């Protein structure tokens, strides 16, 4: 039977199924869970999906609604007219006729994607000194008199001037229709909210003591919002979603391409990201029990493409040199301009972008970590589909972006997926038997634990996510299955039946049918190459920045972002993602972009600080640097063709070094490798 390709978003799970297979069956075969209460009988309508239409170059797919079978009578009965008009189908009824991209909305997902971006604790000294952009003032307004025809608004302004000395205040136009009613309802005693000492943005007919704000990190893969008390800095609720723009392209350039190739594509991507933010706002208000009319301020950060699409700006100029931004400076505007569901008069602040591909999220990371106040040469890396890199100290800071692509997040990997229950997130390989031990999201124990198989009754193995693929390839390199040049060594098939022929190359069977026929996970030669390309791009970019500091050495490395928090530093260094460094000086700083957004939300001085520091940064465009190609080629080797890893060599026997010491005898090698295996096992 003919095969068709299907890609599920936002999970990234993909594969081939027989033509005329219904989407529910395809999802079950490939491990992309879709919710159903009726067992796929078309009775519950829980399995709603949408088809993403357009050219998807990364998947080599032209996806369109015509690639599905016709709408059935059951779908007409179970789905509303509005849902049908929006292109919703039932997965249990729609059959796949040709290659297609299927979007599984949040309500139809069995397991939500794992969003690992919790709020970090802010320094108490910062909280105690922070003054937000929102000032609440309780005032007594003079009542109108026949002999004094002054308007209510003018008398309100006079009362504010008398109370706190603020003059020449503007008023958010949305307040005017309700102003008179509020003044009389409050018996001329009201609370007003003043934004940045210049604009009245809210008014209540009673005394109000607390206002709230929103800090949002719009990533290319995830969107996370934190609802904060503007007085205490407390994070009352956090909620995240997968960025639904994934259906238009996994990496940034794919989305720029989508906007170029599909008329109306910019508006599509703008609308869908704003709708997701509105969903996040609703969830946050529900969790925190905060009234919407008190959500008065918001800070949004994101890379330049996300920044532009959020503002409704076509990112086409970011698709090629000279990568011109529509605006580099900070942006302030009413939330209503973007049709966001905050308080009527709420305001939005977006920090400045640093350069064409180093955005407001990198500026927020800069604000969170403040390397411009430190003496140590610090490398900050926010790893994602587009990695942002900042290097330096108080004397000089340089920054660049690195187009690593989505491989680090499990995309473009044979059995790759994004982080969700069932995804392999940790891997160890025994140096003697070449047998793997794995850990999956949703199961607390490792696969060599007696409880593992029973735990799989609730969480089957569905694929491998970014941290898992990094550890898998680094581990395979460590035990000699992958050579320093990245080639899977087919000779190892004589030692382990997990090394198998895969077309013209070799692969390692990480998971076999022992855990179910659909659970098989291979690490292929193409997977290794995808990770090599990503890590070489990152390393080469770091080398270019380091050259700008004229011989200085990196003294501290900070991994930022949700993915950075999940990376084991030892395996990242063994793979050659980062330069050699003592592990004692390598730290995860969590969602630093979100932390910086919260600092900007809570303190207006922080906004002015980052606006000032961004101007001082030296921006490097890696694409036009003459030495990039040389650095890139050297960085393709594991861990590197030229650079020495002396700190790493103190912890593990790097395979190159192992090959040089074979004269010491096979027994010595075996003892060394066994002791390495013991050390790695003890690190679990």
N, C-alpha and C positions, 0 to 999 in steps of 0.2 A: 504493500500500500504506500502511496505517496506520503512523504513527511512534510510537515510545516513547522516553522519556527515560531515560538511564542515567548514573549518577554513580559514578565509581571513587574509592575512598579507599585509602590516604591521599594519593594524588597530587592529588586535586581535579579531575582531568580529567573532563569531562562533555560530553554532546551527545545528539543524537537519531539513532536507527537504525531500520531497518524492524522491525516486529513480527515475531517468530519468528526473529530473528537470534540465533545462539548468542553467548555472552558473549565467547569468544575472537575471533570475527570483529568484534564490536562494539569490543573493545579495540584491535584492529589498525586499524580504521577511524578511531578517535578518537585513537590514539597512546598509549594506556595499556598499555604492554607487559606481557604475562603470559608467564611462562616455559613452554616446552614442549620436550621432547626428541624427541617422536615426530611432530612436525608437525601436532598436533591430531587424532591418530587414536585417542585414548583409551587409549593403551598405557602412558604413563609416569606419569600421575597427578601431574605437576609443576604442572599448571595449577589446583590447588585454590583455590577462592574460597569466601567466605561471604556470605550476604545479610544486610545490616543491616536489622532490622525496626523499624518505628515511624514516627512522624510527623516529617518533615524539612521544617520550615516554610521554611527558607532556599531549598530547592530546589523547594518546592511539590510534594512527593512523599510519598505514603503507601507505604512500601516493606514488602513482606512476602514470605515464601517462596512463597506461592501465585502470585506474579507470575512464577514460572519454570515451565517445563514439568516434568512428572513425572520422578522419578529413573529413569535408564535402567539396563538390565541391566549395561552396561559399568561404570557408576559403582558399582553394588553389588559388582561383581567387583574393581574397582581400589581402592576406598576401604574402610577398616576400618569395622566396625560402630560403633566409637566416633566416628570422623570423621563418619559419616552422622548419628549422633544429635546431634552438635554443629552440624549444618547445612552441612557442607562439600559442595560440588558440584564437578564438573569443568567448567571454563570452555568446553571444546571440545564438551561434550555438553548443557549447560543452555541452553535457549532462553528469550529474554525475551518475556513475554506482556504485560507492563504496566510502567509506570515503576518503577524499582528503583535501590537503592543497593548497590553491589558492593564488598566489602572484599577487597583483594588482600593476603594475609599475606606477611610478609617472604620466606618460602621460595619463594613463587611470583612474586616480582618479578624481572624481567630486570635492571633498573637500580634499585639502592637509592636512596631519596631522599638528597639531599646534605645532610648535617648539618654545618653550618659553625660549630662551637663548640669550637675547640681550646683547650687549657688555656694561660693566659697565665703568664708568669714572675713569680713573687713576689719582692719585694724581699729581698735577702740579709740585711739587718738584721732584717727580720721573722722570717725562717726561723731565724736564730741565737738569737733571744730567745723564740721560740714554745715553749710547753709544752702538749702535748696533754692531753686528758682521760684518756688511757690511761697507766698507770704499770706497768711490768713489774718484778717483784721476785722474786729468787731466794732461797729460804729453806730452812733445815734444820728439819724438824719432828721433835719428840720422838716416839719410838715409844711405843705404848701399854704400860702396865704393869698387872699384876694388882692392885697395891696403889694404883693411881691410875686410877679408872674414868672419866677424862675422855674425851669423844668426839673423834674425829678432827678434826671441824670446829673444835671449841673449841681444840685444840692448834695447828691451822693458824693461827687468829686470833692466838693467843699468839705464834707465831713471827713473824708479820707485825708485831705491835706491838713486839716486841723488835728487829726489823730496822729499821723505819722510823718507829715511834712512832704508827702509825695505830690508833685504837680505834673501838669500836662499828660495826664493818664489817658490812654485810649481805652476803648471798650470793645470787646469781642462782639460783632454785630448780632450774633445769635442770642445775646442776652437781652437786647432791647425789647423784644415782644413780651418778655416775662417780667421786666424790671418793675413796672408799677404794681403788678399783682403781688410780687414778693415783698416790696416795701410795705404795703398795707397789711399783708398777712403777718408780717413781723412786727406790726405796730411801730414802724419806723426804726426798729432796731434790727440790723442785719449783719451777717458775716460776708465779707467779700474776699475773693482770692485774687492776689496780684501776681502777675507773671513778670519776673525779672525787673521788678519795680517800674514797669512801664505800661502794663495793660491789665484791665479788669477782665478776668476770664470766667468767674463764677460768682453767684450770689445766693445766699440762703436766708430764709426768714427766721433764723435762730442762731444760737452760738455754736460754732463748729471749731473743734480743736485739732482735727487731724485731716490731712490730705494724703493722697496716695499717688504713686507713680509706677511706670512700667519701663523695664529695661529689656530690650529684645535683641538677640543675636540672630540675624538672618544668614544662616549658612547655606552653602549650595546643596548640602545634604539634609540638614536639620534646621528647624526654627525653634528657638527656646525663649520663653518669656518669664520674667520674674516680677511679681507684684510686690512693691515695697512701701513701707510706711516712710514718708518723707521726713518725718521728725526723728524717729529712732533708727532708721536704716534697716529695720527688721524685714526679712523676706517672708512675706505671709503665705505665698504660694508660688510654685514653679510648675510650668507645663510646657511640654515640647511636642512637636509633630515632625514627621518627615516632610521636607520641602516638596510639595507636589509638582514643582517644576521639573523634578527628576524625569517625569514622563516625556519631557521635551529634550532631554539630554542629560547625561550623567555628569559631564564636566562643563566648565564655563563656556569654552569655545563651541561646544555642541549647541548650547542655548543661543549663543550669538548667531551661529549658523542657522538655527531654526528661525530666528527672527528675520534673517535675510531671505530665507527660502520660502517662508510661509506668510503671505499677506495677513495682517492682523495678529501675527505671532507675538509681537511685543505686548499688545493689549491683553492677549490670552495669559501670558506669563505674569503680567502686572496684576490682573484681576485675581488670578488664582493665589498669588502670594498674599495679597491683601485679605482675601477671604480666609486664608489660613490664620492670619494674625487676628482677625475678628473671632475666629473659633477659639484661639488661645485666650483672648480677652474674656470671652464668655466662661471658659473653664476656670480661669483664675478668679474671676468674681464669684463664681459658684463655690469654689473651694474656700475662699477667704471670707465670704459673707460681706464683702465690701460693696457699698452702693456705687453704681456706675457714675453718678454725678460727682463723686469725690475722686475719680481717677482723672487727674488734671494734667499730668505731665508724662512724657514718654521719650525715651532715648532709643534710637535704632542704630545698630552697627551692622556692617556687612562688607563683603568684598566689592570692588567697583561694579561688576556686572549685576550683583544683587542690589546694590545701592541704586544703580540706574533704573533697573526694572521696577523696584519698589516705588520710585518716584515717577514712573511712567515714561522714562527716557529711553530711547532706542540705544542699545549698547553697541551698535554696529561699528563705531569708531574705535572701540576697544578690541576689535577683531584683527587689527593689523597696525603696523608701525605708522605713525609715532604713538599709538595707543592713547589718543587724546581723551581726557575726561570732559564731560559737559560742564562740570563744576568741581573744583578741588576743595573749595572752602567748606566750612560748616554750613549747615542748612537749618533754618528755623521756620516753621510754618504751622498753621492750625491743623489739628488732626482731621477736621471736617473736610479739608481740601483733598485728603486721600480717602475719604469715605470710611474712616475707621470708627469703630463703635465705642469710643471713649466718652467722657463727659462732653457736653455740647461745645464748651469753650476750650477744651483741652489743647495743649500745644505739643509740638514735636521738635526734638533737637537731634540732628545727625552730625557726629564729629566729622572733621575734615578727612578727605582721602589723602594718602601719602603720595601715590603715583598712579600711573595707568593701570597697574594690576596689583597695587598694594593699597588696600582700601581703609574704610573707617573702622573695620574690625581690627586691622593691624594697629591703627591709631589707638584703639581701645586697649589692646594688649600692651602697647607702649605705656599708656596711662596706668594700667594695672601693675606692671612690673617696675616702671621708672628706672630703666638702666641708665638714664641720663643723670641720675643722682648717685651712681655707684662707681667704685674704683676698679672692680674686677671687669675684665673683658668677658662679657656675657653674650652667649648665643641663645636667642629665643626663636623657637620653631613652632609654628602652628600648622600641624600636618593635616592636609585634607586634599581634595581634588586639585586645589591650587594652594600650595604651601606658602605662607608668608614667613619671611626670615628677617630678623633684626639682629645686628651685631655691633658691639662696642661698649663704651662706658661714658663717663661724664665728659671726656675729652672729645670723643667723636663717635657718632652713630651712623651706620649705613644700613640700608634696607633694600630688599628685593622680593620678588615673587618667584615661585618655582612651579611651573606647570606639570606637576607630578602625575596628574590624571587620577582616575578613580580606582586604580588597582589596589592601593593601600586600604581601600574601604571594601574590598571584596568584589568589586565590579571588574569585568573583563577577565575574570578568573574562571577556569573551566567549571568548577563546582562552587564558585564564589557567591556570596550574598552579603547583604548588610547585616548589622548586628540585630539578631532577633532570637527568641527561644529556639533551640535546636541547632544553632550555628556553632561550629567548633571555634573556640576562642583561645585555647592553649594547646601546645603540642610539645611533647618530649619524645626523643627516639633513643632507644637503647643502643649503645655503641658496639655491643657484642652481637646481639640477635637482630639488630636493625628493626625491631618491633616498636610500634608507636604506643604512646599513652596520650590520651586526649581528654580535654575538658570542654563541655559545651555550655552555652548560656542556658540557664534555667535548671541546671543540675549541679548541686554543690560538690559532688565527689568526682574524682578522676575515673577514667575507664578501667583502671586496675583495681578499683574498689569493688567489693562484693555487692554493694548496693547499686552499682551503676546500671546494670541491665534492668533491674526492677524500676529504677527511676525513669528509664526510657519509655515506660508505658504511657507517661504523660507528655514527654518531650522527645520526639524522635529526632535523629540527626538529619538535618536538612541541607547542610552545606558548610562552608568555611568562611568566616568573616575576616576583616583586615588584620587584626592582631594574630589570628590563627595562621594566616598564610605567611606572615612575617616569621613567626616562630617555626613553622613547618619548614620553610626553605632554609632558615638559619640552622636548624637542627640537622637537616639533610646534608648541609655543607659541613657541619661539625663532625658528623660520623663518616664522611667521605663518599656519600652517595651522589652529592653534587660537587663537581670539581670547581676550582677557583674561577674558571672561565664561565661557570654557570651551566655547564653541560651535565645532564644526568648520566651517570656512569652505568652503562648497560652491563658491564662485567659483574656488577654487584648482584645481577640476577642469579648468578651461581651460588650466592650466599643466602639470598632472601627471595622468596617467591612474591614479595611485595613490589619488587622492581620488575616491571612488565613492559613488553613491547607495546608501543602506542603509535601505530602507523610507521613512519620512518624514524621516529625518535623513541625515547623511553619515558616511562612515568613511574611514579611511586603510588601504590594503592594505600592511602592513609586509612580508609575505612572500607571494609569489605561487606559482603552480604550477610555477615553474621548478625548485624543489627537491622536487617530488613533489606529487601531487594532494592528499594528506592533510596537507601541510605549510603550507597557506595560513593566514596569521595576520592578522586584522583588528584595528585599533584603532577601536572604535565610540564613538558619542556616549554610550552608557550606560557604557562603560569610563571615559571622561573624567569623567562625573558621579560614579561610584563613588569615584574617586581624589580628586575635589574634596571630596566629603563627608568622606572619611577625613582628608584633610590640613586641612580647615577645623576639624574637631573637635579635632585635635591642636593647631593654632595657637591656637584660642580658649582651650583649656585653659592653654596657656602664658601667654597674656595675662592670664588670671585670676590666675595665680600671681605674675606680675610686678607686678600691681597691689598685691599684699600686701606688696611690698618698697618701696612708696611712692617711685616715681620712680627707683629704681636701674636701671642698664643691665646687660644681660648681657655679661660679659667673656670667657666661655669656654663652649663647647658640647661636650658629650661624647655621642656616639652609642654606646649600649650594646647588647648582644645580637648574635646571629648576623646578623640582617637589617641592623642598623645598621652592621655591619662591611662590608657589600656596597654600601651606598648611596654614590654619588658626592656629596660635600657640595655641589658647585656646582649639580647638578641638583635636589637636595633643596631648596636655597634658591630656585632659579629657579621651582620649582613652588609655593613658599610653604609648605613643611612646617614650616620653622623661621624665626625672625626673622633679620633682617640681622645679619651678624657677619663679621669678617675671617676668611677661610679659614685663616689662620695660627693662629687660636684655636679651630678646630673640629677635633676629634680623634675617632677611633674607639677605644673602650676594650675592644672585644671582648666576650666573654661575661662581663661584670662580675658577673652574678648567680652564675655558676659560680665566679668568683674569690672572691667574698665567702663562698660556701659552703665553699671550701677553707680560707680563713682561719679560719672558725669551727671547721672540723674540726681544724686543726693547733694552735689556740691557745685555751685556755679564757678567757683575758683578752679575746679578741676577742668571745666570746659575751657576756660581761658588758658589754663596751663597746657593742655594738649594742643590747642590752636597755635600756641607759641612754639612748642617743641617740634611740631611737625615741620615747620618752616626751616628749622635748623638741620633736619635730617638730610643726608646725602642719599639720593635714590639711584639705584643701579638697575639698568634694563639688561638683564642677562642675555636676551636674544641678540643683542648687537655687540656684546663683548667679544673681543678677538680670541681670547683664550678659552672660551666656553667649551668648544669642541674637544680640545685637548684634555681638559679636566673631565669632561663627560666620558671619554673613551677610557681614561685611567680608572674612573669610578665604576665602570661596568664590571670589573673584577670583584670577587668576594674575598675579603672586605674591600680591598683596593689594590691596584696594580703597583703603585709606587709608595704611597704613604705607609709609615710604620704604625703599628698599634701596640705600643709598649705597655700601656696600662691594661689593655685587654689581654695581652699575653701573660700577665701575672695571674689571671683568673682562669683561662682556658688554654688548651693547646691548639693554636690556630693551625688548620690543615697544612698551609704552606710550610710552616715550621716543622710540622710532623713529617712531611716528605723529606725534609733536609736531614732529619735525624734518624733515618731508617737504618743507618749503619750501626746504631746501638742495638739492633736486633728486634725481631718481631715480638719476642716475649716482653721486652721493655715497653714497646708500643702498646701492647695489649694491657699491661698493668697501668700505663698512663691513661689510656682511654677508659679503662674500667673505673679508675678513681675519678675521672671527669664525670662519668655517668652517675657515680655516687653523689658527687657534689650537686649536679643538676637536679637529681631526684630529691635531695634534701632541701632544695630551694623552693619546692612546691608549697 
